[in-house]
């Protein structure tokens, strides 16, 4: 619910530190809202020496804006990003479990490997998350075990989409330093500093999968140059040479993912997901979230049973509980990075923060609860006059936050703080403003008359108050509305406004509005209970959700190609939740040697359409009997490697129509012979074979 900004502020309460790393610290936090709302989050706070770097800050903000828009079951959801006391932070989904790097270290310490079923499921889920991001133009750039989070219930989530790129760029300028874990998973083009595309992530994912299946890091090396040289030219080992129980097709798949030539890698992570799923089916390997959950519990359960020793106020098992966005200490981190403590970080512990607005970059501004605000009651327009500004940008230090230009609690990040010129109202808004001004003037005159009638000895003061009320102008506020994409229509209490986003709309102060945002091909967004205080510019930032329908198609047997209005969607089992709603769409299901199925489906926004078909074989069959003569009286009958039975005891062997090759053998007599026979439709032929 959106309300007046200074009456119901969102709050974050820091519960405790999860871990500390070379770039950031991660805290467990509680988010509070109206009506007793409470949610556990993780807050990653960038350390001050990084946050003071303008280039790093700019890149962080741009990447955070992208990350906020990613909503997928296999991606750690980022809810908010902003500034606090001169540094940057992001608030994200809290995952109760551990990361893949911690899991691998714990199993290696026990001389164990990740069970094949659990490893396959992690790989499949990793591909799902990457494909979702890649289809939206987002490249991760840091796919590594520390950024793959595993929950106690077996969920697999990718963390830190793009945000760690700034640290990678800084580290690349210092190649002499000890290599952090992420260097071992870089693609060759990333190690060379070239522009990256989605297939760079696939190379990194291949390195992660190699380690997941074998328990060994793919590219060894004690310094940056050694690792990079191995990435460029080292022969890729076969995982089946290290772990023979693995299906051989995994070698073929990893060889494609780890090809140094970008063009020869798979085009999409979805292609890898499909291939891994087929490997699982063909090898009869059960790959499920339950397998992952059991493996995670085998590590976390053992960790709980061991004593925990404290060192410098930090948990001794940080490696097992580091859970968010690469912020914890890894095995490859330096001790100096691991022990970084800052005075600012200690101040964060057990503190509560309140939202005060958004700055020009869209970052949310926060301050400590109870902190004195130096310009707390000054409306933005007046504040601009006093400072000589006409437009402005909030400082990165929220010591004097934009308390009145506040983003609604619960809204996404947006732009805009400081004094801004009020847009010229449309005719109906000028009329409304004039009506309010007349009412204020009438009230002021009434106050003077009442003072005189009461015999008040200070009518001049009443007159001054009246004059101030008239000079103050209409009791108006401003709705500053921006959407992604732009061009959304705006309704206020059902009435269509005569402009599209981005727009600034004058509204009557303290009046409650329902704001509706409408855009073709996107779902309407309704924001109820919006109230703006006098003189306040109230920011609304919304990313509209595309209209989408879900189509689920399955067949027996599986592996059939699915096409919708001629466009190939994939093979069964198919589950697509990103299809445009449309009625009367032609669905074609096709598989070699089976009859093609064609049907018409209606795809509705927000609805699931399920289709199942038992495919009918398109191959025509006939039947044959085999009579054995010669040195033996019986033989086994084989067709395409499959034993059909024993002739002449078994009769009426079913074979495809046409000329077919069969093999007859009698192991006891040491006889084997391949013969070609004729098979006719709807006929039973007898063939005599001499052995």
JOBEL-V823607 format. One record per pair of residues at least 6 apart in sequence whose ideal C-beta (glycine too) atoms are under 7 Angstrom apart, sorted by the first residue. I is the first residue (numbers start at 0). J is the second residue. If there is no record, write none. Layout:
# JOBEL-V823607
i-><I & I>
j-><J & J>
This chain:
# JOBEL-V823607
i-><0 & 0 & 0 & 1 & 1 & 1 & 1 & 1 & 1 & 1 & 2 & 2 & 3 & 3 & 3 & 4 & 4 & 4 & 4 & 5 & 7 & 7 & 8 & 8 & 8 & 9 & 9 & 9 & 9 & 9 & 10 & 10 & 10 & 10 & 10 & 11 & 11 & 11 & 11 & 11 & 12 & 12 & 12 & 12 & 13 & 13 & 13 & 13 & 13 & 13 & 14 & 14 & 14 & 15 & 15 & 15 & 16 & 16 & 16 & 17 & 17 & 17 & 17 & 17 & 17 & 17 & 17 & 17 & 18 & 18 & 18 & 18 & 18 & 18 & 18 & 19 & 19 & 19 & 19 & 19 & 20 & 20 & 20 & 20 & 20 & 20 & 21 & 21 & 21 & 22 & 22 & 22 & 22 & 23 & 23 & 23 & 23 & 23 & 24 & 24 & 24 & 24 & 25 & 25 & 25 & 25 & 25 & 25 & 26 & 26 & 26 & 27 & 27 & 27 & 28 & 28 & 28 & 29 & 29 & 30 & 30 & 31 & 32 & 32 & 39 & 40 & 40 & 40 & 40 & 41 & 41 & 41 & 41 & 42 & 42 & 43 & 43 & 43 & 43 & 43 & 43 & 44 & 44 & 44 & 45 & 45 & 45 & 45 & 46 & 46 & 47 & 47 & 47 & 47 & 49 & 50 & 50 & 50 & 50 & 55 & 56 & 58 & 58 & 59 & 59 & 59 & 60 & 60 & 62 & 62 & 62 & 63 & 63 & 63 & 63 & 64 & 65 & 65 & 66 & 66 & 66 & 66 & 67 & 67 & 67 & 67 & 68 & 69 & 69 & 69 & 70 & 71 & 71 & 73 & 73 & 73 & 73 & 73 & 73 & 74 & 74 & 74 & 74 & 74 & 74 & 75 & 75 & 75 & 75 & 75 & 75 & 75 & 75 & 76 & 76 & 77 & 77 & 78 & 78 & 79 & 79 & 79 & 79 & 80 & 80 & 80 & 80 & 80 & 81 & 81 & 81 & 81 & 81 & 82 & 82 & 82 & 82 & 82 & 83 & 83 & 83 & 84 & 84 & 85 & 85 & 86 & 91 & 91 & 94 & 94 & 94 & 94 & 95 & 95 & 96 & 96 & 96 & 96 & 96 & 96 & 97 & 97 & 97 & 97 & 97 & 97 & 97 & 98 & 98 & 98 & 98 & 98 & 98 & 98 & 99 & 99 & 99 & 99 & 100 & 100 & 100 & 100 & 101 & 101 & 101 & 102 & 102 & 102 & 102 & 103 & 103 & 103 & 104 & 104 & 105 & 105 & 106 & 106 & 106 & 107 & 112 & 112 & 113 & 113 & 114 & 114 & 115 & 115 & 115 & 116 & 116 & 116 & 116 & 116 & 117 & 117 & 117 & 118 & 118 & 119 & 119 & 119 & 119 & 120 & 120 & 120 & 120 & 120 & 121 & 121 & 121 & 122 & 122 & 122 & 123 & 123 & 123 & 123 & 124 & 125 & 125 & 125 & 125 & 126 & 126 & 126 & 126 & 126 & 127 & 128 & 129 & 129 & 129 & 129 & 129 & 130 & 130 & 130 & 130 & 132 & 132 & 133 & 133 & 133 & 137 & 137 & 138 & 138 & 138 & 138 & 138 & 138 & 139 & 139 & 139 & 139 & 140 & 140 & 140 & 140 & 141 & 141 & 141 & 141 & 141 & 142 & 142 & 142 & 142 & 142 & 143 & 143 & 143 & 143 & 143 & 144 & 144 & 145 & 145 & 145 & 146 & 146 & 146 & 146 & 147 & 147 & 147 & 148 & 148 & 148 & 149 & 149 & 149 & 151 & 151 & 151 & 151 & 152 & 152 & 153 & 153 & 153 & 153 & 154 & 155 & 158 & 158 & 158 & 159 & 159 & 162 & 163 & 167 & 170 & 170 & 171 & 174 & 174 & 177 & 178 & 178 & 178 & 178 & 178 & 179 & 179 & 180 & 180 & 182 & 182 & 183 & 183 & 183 & 183 & 184 & 184 & 184 & 185 & 185 & 186 & 186 & 186 & 187 & 187 & 187 & 188 & 188 & 188 & 189 & 189 & 190 & 190 & 198 & 198 & 201 & 201 & 201 & 201 & 201 & 202 & 202 & 202 & 204 & 205 & 205 & 205 & 206 & 206 & 208 & 209 & 209 & 209 & 210 & 210 & 212 & 212 & 212 & 212 & 213 & 213 & 213 & 215 & 218 & 218 & 218 & 218 & 219 & 220 & 220 & 235 & 235 & 237 & 238 & 238 & 238 & 238 & 239 & 239 & 239 & 246 & 246 & 248 & 249 & 252 & 252 & 255 & 255 & 256 & 256 & 256 & 258 & 265 & 273 & 279 & 298 & 299 & 302 & 302 & 307 & 307 & 307 & 308 & 309 & 311 & 314 & 317 & 317 & 318 & 321 & 321 & 328 & 350 & 351 & 352 & 352 & 352 & 352 & 353 & 353 & 353 & 354 & 354 & 354 & 355 & 355 & 355 & 355 & 355 & 355 & 355 & 355 & 356 & 356 & 356 & 356 & 356 & 356 & 356 & 356 & 357 & 357 & 357 & 357 & 357 & 357 & 357 & 357 & 357 & 358 & 358 & 358 & 358 & 359 & 359 & 359 & 359 & 359 & 360 & 361 & 361 & 361 & 362 & 363 & 363 & 364 & 364 & 364 & 364 & 365 & 366 & 366 & 372 & 372 & 372 & 373 & 374 & 374 & 375 & 378 & 378 & 378 & 379 & 379 & 379 & 379 & 379 & 379 & 380 & 380 & 382 & 383 & 383 & 383 & 383 & 388 & 388 & 389 & 389 & 390 & 390 & 390 & 391 & 391 & 391 & 392 & 392 & 393 & 393 & 393 & 401 & 401 & 403 & 404 & 404 & 404 & 404 & 404 & 406 & 406 & 406 & 407 & 407 & 410 & 410 & 411 & 411 & 411 & 412 & 413 & 413 & 413 & 414 & 415 & 415 & 419 & 421 & 421 & 422 & 424 & 424 & 425 & 428 & 431 & 432 & 432 & 432 & 435 & 435 & 435 & 435 & 436 & 436 & 439 & 439 & 439 & 440 & 442 & 443 & 443 & 443 & 444 & 446 & 446 & 446 & 447 & 447 & 447 & 447 & 450 & 450 & 451 & 455 & 474 & 474 & 474 & 475 & 475 & 475 & 475 & 475 & 476 & 476 & 476 & 476 & 476 & 476 & 476 & 476 & 477 & 477 & 477 & 477 & 477 & 478 & 478 & 478 & 478 & 478 & 478 & 479 & 479 & 479 & 479 & 479 & 480 & 480 & 480 & 480 & 480 & 480 & 481 & 481 & 481 & 482 & 482 & 482 & 482 & 483 & 483 & 484 & 484 & 485 & 485 & 486 & 486 & 486 & 487 & 487 & 487 & 487 & 487 & 487 & 488 & 488 & 488 & 488 & 489 & 489 & 489 & 489 & 489 & 489 & 490 & 490 & 490 & 491 & 491 & 492 & 492 & 496 & 506 & 506 & 508 & 508 & 508 & 509 & 509 & 510 & 511 & 511 & 512 & 513 & 513 & 514 & 514 & 514 & 515 & 515 & 516 & 516 & 516 & 516 & 517 & 518 & 520 & 520 & 521 & 521 & 521 & 521 & 522 & 522 & 522 & 522 & 524 & 524 & 526 & 531 & 546 & 546 & 546 & 547 & 547 & 547 & 547 & 548 & 548 & 548 & 548 & 548 & 548 & 548 & 549 & 549 & 549 & 550 & 550 & 550 & 550 & 551 & 551 & 551 & 551 & 552 & 552 & 552 & 552 & 552 & 553 & 553 & 553 & 554 & 554 & 554 & 554 & 555 & 555 & 556 & 557 & 557 & 558 & 558 & 558 & 559 & 559 & 559 & 559 & 559 & 559 & 560 & 560 & 560 & 560 & 561 & 561 & 561 & 561 & 561 & 561 & 562 & 562 & 563 & 563 & 564 & 564 & 568 & 578 & 580 & 580 & 580 & 581 & 582 & 583 & 583 & 584 & 584 & 584 & 585 & 585 & 586 & 586 & 586 & 587 & 587 & 588 & 588 & 588 & 589 & 590 & 592 & 592 & 592 & 593 & 593 & 593 & 593 & 594 & 594 & 594 & 596 & 596 & 600 & 600 & 602 & 618 & 619 & 619 & 620 & 620 & 620 & 620 & 621 & 621 & 621 & 621 & 621 & 621 & 621 & 622 & 622 & 622 & 622 & 623 & 623 & 623 & 623 & 623 & 623 & 623 & 624 & 624 & 624 & 624 & 625 & 625 & 625 & 625 & 625 & 626 & 626 & 626 & 627 & 627 & 627 & 627 & 627 & 627 & 628 & 628 & 629 & 629 & 630 & 630 & 630 & 631 & 631 & 631 & 631 & 633 & 633 & 633 & 633 & 633 & 634 & 634 & 634 & 634 & 634 & 635 & 635 & 635 & 635 & 636 & 636 & 636 & 636 & 636 & 636 & 636 & 637 & 637 & 637 & 638 & 638 & 638 & 643 & 644 & 651 & 654 & 655 & 656 & 656 & 656 & 657 & 658 & 658 & 659 & 659 & 660 & 660 & 661 & 661 & 662 & 662 & 663 & 663 & 663 & 663 & 664 & 664 & 665 & 670 & 672 & 674 & 676 & 677>
j-><33 & 527 & 528 & 407 & 408 & 409 & 410 & 526 & 528 & 529 & 528 & 530 & 530 & 531 & 532 & 405 & 407 & 535 & 537 & 402 & 33 & 408 & 353 & 354 & 408 & 30 & 32 & 354 & 408 & 409 & 31 & 351 & 352 & 353 & 368 & 28 & 30 & 42 & 90 & 352 & 28 & 29 & 31 & 351 & 26 & 28 & 347 & 348 & 349 & 350 & 27 & 28 & 29 & 26 & 27 & 348 & 24 & 26 & 348 & 25 & 26 & 27 & 41 & 320 & 321 & 322 & 323 & 327 & 25 & 317 & 320 & 321 & 326 & 327 & 328 & 313 & 328 & 337 & 339 & 340 & 325 & 326 & 327 & 328 & 332 & 336 & 332 & 336 & 339 & 45 & 46 & 49 & 166 & 43 & 44 & 45 & 46 & 326 & 44 & 46 & 326 & 344 & 41 & 43 & 323 & 324 & 326 & 327 & 42 & 44 & 347 & 39 & 41 & 93 & 40 & 41 & 42 & 37 & 39 & 38 & 40 & 37 & 408 & 409 & 93 & 78 & 90 & 91 & 93 & 91 & 93 & 322 & 323 & 88 & 90 & 88 & 89 & 91 & 323 & 324 & 326 & 86 & 88 & 347 & 59 & 86 & 87 & 88 & 339 & 341 & 85 & 86 & 341 & 343 & 55 & 56 & 85 & 86 & 87 & 165 & 87 & 164 & 165 & 87 & 162 & 165 & 360 & 362 & 161 & 162 & 164 & 77 & 80 & 89 & 162 & 361 & 137 & 161 & 77 & 160 & 161 & 162 & 77 & 80 & 411 & 412 & 542 & 132 & 137 & 160 & 76 & 128 & 131 & 124 & 127 & 128 & 155 & 156 & 157 & 128 & 131 & 132 & 156 & 157 & 160 & 91 & 92 & 94 & 148 & 156 & 157 & 158 & 324 & 91 & 92 & 89 & 91 & 90 & 91 & 89 & 90 & 363 & 412 & 88 & 89 & 362 & 363 & 412 & 88 & 362 & 363 & 364 & 365 & 358 & 362 & 364 & 395 & 397 & 352 & 365 & 397 & 343 & 396 & 395 & 396 & 343 & 323 & 324 & 148 & 150 & 156 & 322 & 150 & 151 & 148 & 149 & 150 & 151 & 295 & 322 & 149 & 295 & 298 & 299 & 319 & 320 & 322 & 144 & 145 & 147 & 148 & 149 & 321 & 322 & 121 & 144 & 147 & 149 & 144 & 145 & 180 & 329 & 318 & 319 & 321 & 149 & 294 & 295 & 298 & 144 & 210 & 214 & 318 & 330 & 298 & 319 & 112 & 113 & 214 & 214 & 214 & 242 & 211 & 294 & 290 & 294 & 244 & 245 & 284 & 284 & 285 & 286 & 287 & 290 & 290 & 291 & 294 & 211 & 212 & 275 & 279 & 284 & 286 & 286 & 287 & 288 & 290 & 291 & 155 & 211 & 291 & 208 & 211 & 275 & 272 & 275 & 276 & 286 & 155 & 147 & 155 & 157 & 204 & 268 & 269 & 271 & 272 & 275 & 272 & 157 & 139 & 157 & 200 & 204 & 268 & 267 & 268 & 269 & 272 & 139 & 160 & 197 & 267 & 268 & 160 & 161 & 161 & 195 & 196 & 197 & 199 & 200 & 157 & 160 & 161 & 200 & 161 & 164 & 167 & 195 & 159 & 163 & 164 & 167 & 181 & 184 & 200 & 203 & 204 & 207 & 180 & 181 & 184 & 203 & 207 & 207 & 210 & 180 & 325 & 329 & 157 & 158 & 159 & 325 & 155 & 157 & 207 & 156 & 158 & 322 & 155 & 291 & 295 & 292 & 295 & 296 & 299 & 288 & 292 & 288 & 289 & 291 & 292 & 288 & 291 & 323 & 324 & 325 & 324 & 325 & 324 & 325 & 181 & 176 & 179 & 192 & 223 & 224 & 333 & 220 & 222 & 223 & 226 & 331 & 331 & 332 & 329 & 331 & 223 & 226 & 206 & 216 & 218 & 226 & 203 & 206 & 207 & 203 & 230 & 199 & 202 & 203 & 230 & 231 & 259 & 195 & 199 & 261 & 195 & 199 & 227 & 230 & 261 & 264 & 256 & 264 & 265 & 268 & 271 & 256 & 257 & 264 & 256 & 253 & 256 & 257 & 217 & 218 & 253 & 217 & 238 & 253 & 216 & 217 & 238 & 242 & 245 & 249 & 238 & 241 & 242 & 241 & 226 & 229 & 230 & 233 & 229 & 226 & 229 & 254 & 257 & 250 & 245 & 249 & 250 & 253 & 245 & 247 & 250 & 278 & 282 & 278 & 278 & 271 & 274 & 264 & 265 & 264 & 265 & 271 & 264 & 271 & 570 & 286 & 319 & 319 & 316 & 319 & 314 & 315 & 316 & 315 & 315 & 338 & 320 & 327 & 328 & 328 & 327 & 328 & 337 & 367 & 368 & 365 & 366 & 367 & 368 & 365 & 366 & 368 & 363 & 365 & 408 & 364 & 365 & 366 & 397 & 400 & 401 & 402 & 405 & 364 & 400 & 401 & 402 & 404 & 405 & 406 & 416 & 363 & 364 & 406 & 412 & 413 & 414 & 415 & 416 & 538 & 364 & 392 & 393 & 416 & 392 & 393 & 414 & 415 & 416 & 414 & 412 & 413 & 414 & 412 & 406 & 412 & 393 & 397 & 400 & 401 & 397 & 397 & 400 & 399 & 400 & 402 & 399 & 382 & 399 & 402 & 403 & 534 & 535 & 403 & 404 & 417 & 418 & 534 & 536 & 418 & 534 & 418 & 389 & 391 & 417 & 418 & 417 & 418 & 418 & 420 & 417 & 418 & 419 & 416 & 417 & 418 & 416 & 417 & 401 & 416 & 417 & 416 & 417 & 535 & 415 & 416 & 535 & 536 & 538 & 413 & 538 & 540 & 537 & 539 & 539 & 540 & 540 & 541 & 542 & 540 & 481 & 538 & 540 & 481 & 479 & 538 & 536 & 477 & 505 & 503 & 432 & 505 & 497 & 505 & 507 & 473 & 475 & 505 & 473 & 474 & 475 & 507 & 472 & 473 & 468 & 469 & 474 & 469 & 468 & 465 & 468 & 469 & 465 & 461 & 464 & 465 & 458 & 461 & 462 & 465 & 458 & 461 & 458 & 461 & 507 & 508 & 533 & 505 & 506 & 507 & 508 & 533 & 506 & 508 & 531 & 532 & 533 & 534 & 535 & 537 & 503 & 504 & 505 & 536 & 537 & 503 & 504 & 506 & 531 & 537 & 539 & 503 & 536 & 537 & 538 & 539 & 489 & 500 & 501 & 502 & 504 & 539 & 500 & 501 & 540 & 500 & 516 & 541 & 543 & 542 & 543 & 518 & 543 & 500 & 501 & 499 & 500 & 518 & 499 & 500 & 516 & 517 & 518 & 543 & 495 & 499 & 517 & 518 & 496 & 500 & 502 & 504 & 514 & 516 & 496 & 515 & 517 & 512 & 514 & 512 & 513 & 504 & 512 & 531 & 531 & 532 & 533 & 530 & 532 & 530 & 528 & 530 & 529 & 525 & 527 & 526 & 529 & 539 & 523 & 525 & 523 & 524 & 541 & 543 & 523 & 543 & 545 & 546 & 543 & 544 & 545 & 546 & 543 & 544 & 546 & 604 & 541 & 543 & 539 & 537 & 579 & 580 & 604 & 576 & 577 & 578 & 604 & 578 & 580 & 602 & 603 & 604 & 606 & 608 & 575 & 576 & 607 & 575 & 578 & 602 & 608 & 573 & 574 & 607 & 609 & 561 & 571 & 573 & 588 & 610 & 571 & 572 & 611 & 571 & 588 & 612 & 614 & 613 & 614 & 614 & 571 & 572 & 570 & 571 & 590 & 570 & 571 & 588 & 589 & 590 & 614 & 567 & 570 & 589 & 590 & 568 & 569 & 570 & 571 & 573 & 588 & 568 & 587 & 584 & 586 & 584 & 585 & 575 & 602 & 602 & 603 & 604 & 602 & 601 & 599 & 601 & 599 & 600 & 602 & 597 & 599 & 598 & 600 & 610 & 595 & 597 & 595 & 596 & 612 & 595 & 614 & 616 & 617 & 618 & 614 & 615 & 616 & 617 & 614 & 615 & 617 & 612 & 614 & 608 & 610 & 608 & 655 & 656 & 680 & 653 & 654 & 655 & 656 & 654 & 656 & 678 & 679 & 680 & 681 & 682 & 651 & 652 & 653 & 683 & 652 & 654 & 676 & 678 & 683 & 684 & 686 & 650 & 651 & 683 & 685 & 636 & 646 & 647 & 686 & 688 & 647 & 685 & 687 & 633 & 634 & 646 & 647 & 688 & 690 & 687 & 689 & 689 & 690 & 668 & 670 & 690 & 665 & 668 & 670 & 690 & 645 & 646 & 647 & 648 & 665 & 646 & 663 & 664 & 665 & 690 & 642 & 645 & 663 & 664 & 643 & 644 & 645 & 646 & 652 & 661 & 663 & 643 & 661 & 662 & 654 & 659 & 661 & 652 & 652 & 683 & 678 & 678 & 678 & 679 & 680 & 678 & 675 & 677 & 676 & 678 & 673 & 675 & 674 & 676 & 671 & 673 & 672 & 674 & 688 & 690 & 670 & 671 & 690 & 690 & 690 & 688 & 686 & 684>
